[in-house]
Amino acid sequence: MKELFADNFSEAPLWWQDAAPIDLPGAAQSGDTDVLVVGSGYAGLSCALELAKDGMSVTVVEAEKCGFGASTRNAGFLSGRAGVSKQINLEAAVGAERAEQILDEADEAYESLQSLVEVEDIPCHLNVVGRFVGAHTPKAYEKLAAKAQEYNRDGLGQYHMVSRAEQKQFVDSDYWYGGMFTKNAGLIHPSRYHQGLMTLCQKAGVRLVSGARVLGIANEGGAKVVETSTGSFTTREVVLATNGYTDDLSPWHQKRLIPISSTIVASEEIDEERVLAALPQRCAVIDTRRVVCFARPSPDYRRVLFGGRARFSPLGGQESAEILHGYFKQMFPQLADIKVTNAWSGYMAFTFDFLPKMGVHQGVHYALGCNAGCGIVMMSWLGKQVANKILGHRDRPSAFEGLPFKTQAFYAGKPWFLPVVGNWWRLRDWAEIQRAKLQFQS
C-alpha cells in the first residue's frame, strides 16, 4: 500500500508542525520548592499554574521534552458530561447522587477550560461545534438513546438522537445506524493549548525542568526529597501527573492504570469543500464500537484526521496507518483516494472502572486516569482541583476525589492481557456489524 503514503510521510504528530514539545536544558535541576509536580501534561501544568498564581514556588519535572506525551498527541476532543461515563452505567457504579455530582462537575470542567482559553487568549483553535456519536448497530442506537436521557437530566436538552435518515446532516456516511448529537462538545488544537499552558506557567514563575526522570521520593523529617536523573529537590508536596506514562516510580499507581495506545492518521491537504462535505457540522464523529474509531477535521478544514486502536500490540506508524485506513474507507469511501502525511501514537491511561481519579496516596497527590475522549478537559480540571486541595481553596471536595481506585489480581502495570481482550472485542464488534447488515438488508 505504498500509494497510501505521501512523499513527505512522517511518524511525528501533525500538531508538532507548529507546536512541538520543548526542551528546557537551562532550567535549574535541583533546589528547594514548595510543590514538585511530576509530569508536564495538562494535569501537571494546570496544577502548577493554580499554585503559582497563589504565590507558591512550583517546579514541574518532565522525563522527556515538555509536552512529549499524550498532551500533544491526542485528537483534540473536548466535552463535558458525555466524556466521563460513556463506557459505563454511572448511576449503577457510584449511586444516583454521586453520579449527578460527577456529571455536573464534568460540565463545570468543560466550562472552566473554555473560560481559561478565552480569558488568557490562548491561540489553540477552540471551536464549540458539538459531537456526533454514530451507532454501529441498531442495538447500540438504543443504548445511546438511554445515555441521552441520562445526560439530559440537567434539563438543558443538549443531547438529542439522530435517525439514520437524518444522520447525513452530521456525517456523509451510511456506515452508522443513526446516533446521538451533543452541543456540549468541541475541538481544539491540543499542542497549542499545551504550549499556552506552558507560557502561562512560565509567566507565573513556575520552574519547568525537562529531561529529568524522577527516580525516587523519600520522606526526610517534615519534607520530601525527590531524586531525579539530573539532581534532587526538597519539597513540601509532590503531585503525580503522569497519566498514561506512569512508570514504576509509584507501583501502587502503576498497577491501577492501563496504558492503551491510540493511533491517529492525518490526510494530505485537500479542498475544504471535500472535508466539509464529509463532516458538514465541522464536528468530530466517534462510533460506539468497543474498538472505537473517530474522525475530525483539522483546524483549517483542509485535512481529515482519523484514529483509533489499530492493534493491541506494538506496531509501526505505517502498519497502523494501513489498518486504520481500511476502517476509514468503510466509513468514508468518498475519501478513499486521499494520501496520509502523518501517523502517530500516544498512551492513554484507563482505569478499571473507567472513571478519572484524584486523591492522595502515602503523601503524594495524584490526578490520573483520563480514559478515552475526556483527557484534555478532565486532566486540566483535576490538576486544578489538586492545587486547590493543597491550597485549601475549596468549598467542597471534587466528585472525583475518593472514588475507589481499583486494580486486578496479577496485574502490575503491564497490560499483557490487551491483545487477547482487544481481539475478542474486535471479533464481537465485527459479528454485531455483520448481524446488523443482514437484518437491515432483510
Buried (B, 14 or more C-beta within 10 A) or exposed (E): EEEBBBEEBBEEBBBBEEBBBBBBEEBEBBBEBBBBBBBBBBBBBBBBBBBBBBEBBBBBBBBBBBBBBBBBBBBBBBBBBBBBBBBBEBBEBBEEEBBBBBBBBBBBBBBBBBEBBEEEEBEBBBBBBBBBBBBBBBBBBEBBBEBBEBBBEBEEEBBEBBEBEEBEEBBBBEBBBBBBBBBBBBBBBBBBBBBBBBEBBBEBEBBBBBBBBBEEBEEEEEBBBBBBEBBBBBBBBBBBBBBBBBBEBBEBBBBBBBBBBBBBBBBBBBEBEBBBEBBEBBBBBBBBBBBBBBBBBBBEBBBBBBBBBBBBEEBEBBBBBBBBBEBBEEBBEEBEEBBBBBBBBBBBBBBBBBBBBBBBEEEBBBBBBBBBBBBBBBBBBBBBBBBBBBBEEEEEEBBBBEBEBEBEEEBEBEBEEBEEEBBEBBEEBEEBBEEBEEEEEE
